[in-house]
């Protein structure tokens, strides 16, 4: 996918590749006006996750982001490659993408009236070298939702591919009593730190 140039686009000085199939990360970069391609990384995330379970979640997401970016960077050494990853954690339990409406309902029942955390990691690679890496954690608390509210939400948004079983960028934001941190991070990528890093690396500017 290549974003077409228009009056609101920021053309980078070096081609940018997002090494992720996440629609949310893609949308955030598009909203920021960044011109980029998408190449989905071949990394086996499940295999890597089993090797890094002893690390804090804030470090695991960086490891996974880098593991996604590295093989894409090897194949595209002249491009800037962005990798990203996200984990939703309730205490010591990870809530993965539910994959079905029934599992989404189960996840939201667990989160109702509970505090949990969204951990998001991001990195920038060029020529198989990591130029920058970063992680951010957001604390959230969900309303004490009724079963009917949960079922209605899942029926409307079908959040089966969202970590935590909610789409914060749309109706999912109504599920929360408070959010302590960036909405971009909840959506899966610390966008402002990433944009600042791209600017500091002289990859993008507004000139």
Secondary structure, 3 states (H helix, E strand, C coil): CECCCCCCCECCCCCEEECCCCHHHHHHHHHCCECCEECCCCCCHHHHHHHCCCCCHHHHHHHHHHHHHHHHHHHCCCCEEEEEEEEEEECCEECCECCCHHHHHHHHHHHCCCEEEEEEEEEEEECCEEEEEEEEEEEEEECCCCHHHHHHHHHHHCCCCCECCCCCCCHHHHHEEEEECCHHHHHCCCHHHHHHHHHHCCCCCCC
